[in-house]
Amino acid sequence: MKYTNTLRAILITAVATALAGVAMRAEVIEQVLVKVNGEVFTKTDLETRQVAALRQLGQQVDPKTDPSDAQLRKMLDDVTPQLLVNLVDEMLLVQRGHELGYTMTNDRFQSIVDSIKKDNKIETEEEFQAALKQENMTLTDLRKNLEKQMIVSQVQQNEVLSRIAVSDDEARRYYDSHKSEFTSPQTITLREIFVAVPGDGVNLNVGRDEEARAKAEAIRKRALDGESFEKLAADLSDAPSKANAGLIGPLNLSDLSPEIRNLVDPMKVGDVTTLLRSTKGYQILKLESRSAADLMPFDKAREQISERVFTGKRNEEFQKYLEKLRSQAIIEWKNPELKKAYDQGLTMPAKANP
């Protein structure tokens, strides 16, 4: 039976899958790899996290894979540094949550389970147990994982996010230095008439080309003499746009080729271009309308600005908070190679969440 990604996203970090021979070392006995304020993290814990990380990246690991397999080693080397940083940060945040008295009540857990069942259309307890079994986990595993997520979220909210505010001065400074983000681009709307040159588009038939050019020039003259460009396009154009009386756009000026932009820039609404030669025929363009770039007023942009400034401050303040927890923690590495990988992970671009 298959289940939706909603359930998998919640379960993935607690998947208890054995790597068998796939490990960072050849030892087969259980090992404590790191102690964080006295709380241990073992080799089995790491292997479980590595499998979950590879699964999140869409990588499937065969438990019979040789630990020396170069491709597997490369994948593990890629995911392990950030994984180690995340797991230590998670342990520190959960420990801090316990200090603050955060816990998951039975009612809260049951509410989440009920939501999982509803989202995944799981109607019976047997189906739910089958879903857990499919992910190689128990109800206890699920509760531990959900409680960790809840505690981490509460710590982040109460210790960091609740203390962040965006002042008017900050919002104004952001607006003044990022006005392009709140400016709608200049657009134009054109109408076209296209006269095709019969042929294969490769070999030029001079006679047919001259006929098409003469026809296009005659149409252009009629437009300049006051006939409706829209009616001429609908009646005489060979382009698909004839169904819409030749209408093209609105088009962002920034999306136009330099040649077309240079052509239309000096035009006024109602102006008609000279004949334009393409590989398949002759084109005439009329500038139908032009809209200037429009800067959203600060008051209307305030909500968007607040969200963007808040996001930046949140990430910055959360990383400061994590650094504080790390500096106050007693982290004892039992494996020098993992310590090196952890230090490497600390130099990588910070993630918003552990």
Sequence and secondary structure as in RCSB ss.txt:
>XXXX:A:sequence
MKYTNTLRAILITAVATALAGVAMRAEVIEQVLVKVNGEVFTKTDLETRQVAALRQLGQQVDPKTDPSDAQLRKM
LDDVTPQLLVNLVDEMLLVQRGHELGYTMTNDRFQSIVDSIKKDNKIETEEEFQAALKQENMTLTDLRKNLEKQM
IVSQVQQNEVLSRIAVSDDEARRYYDSHKSEFTSPQTITLREIFVAVPGDGVNLNVGRDEEARAKAEAIRKRALD
GESFEKLAADLSDAPSKANAGLIGPLNLSDLSPEIRNLVDPMKVGDVTTLLRSTKGYQILKLESRSAADLMPFDK
AREQISERVFTGKRNEEFQKYLEKLRSQAIIEWKNPELKKAYDQGLTMPAKANP
>XXXX:A:secstr
    HHHHHHHGGG     TT SSSS  S  EEEEETTEEEEHHHHHHHHHHHHHHTT    TT  TT HHHHHH
HHHHHHHHHHHHHHHHHHHHHHHHTT    HHHHHHHHHHHHHHTT  SHHHHHHHHHHTT  HHHHHHHHHHHH
HHHHHHHHHTGGG    HHHHHHHHHH GGGGEE  EEEEEEEEEE  S SSS  HHHHHHHHHHHHHHHHHHHT
T  HHHHHHHH  SGGGGGTTEEEEEEGGGS HHHHHHHTT  TT B   EE SSEEEEEEEEEEE  EE  HHH
HHHHHHHHHHHHHHHHHHHHHHHHHHHHS EEES HHHHHHHHHHHTS   S  
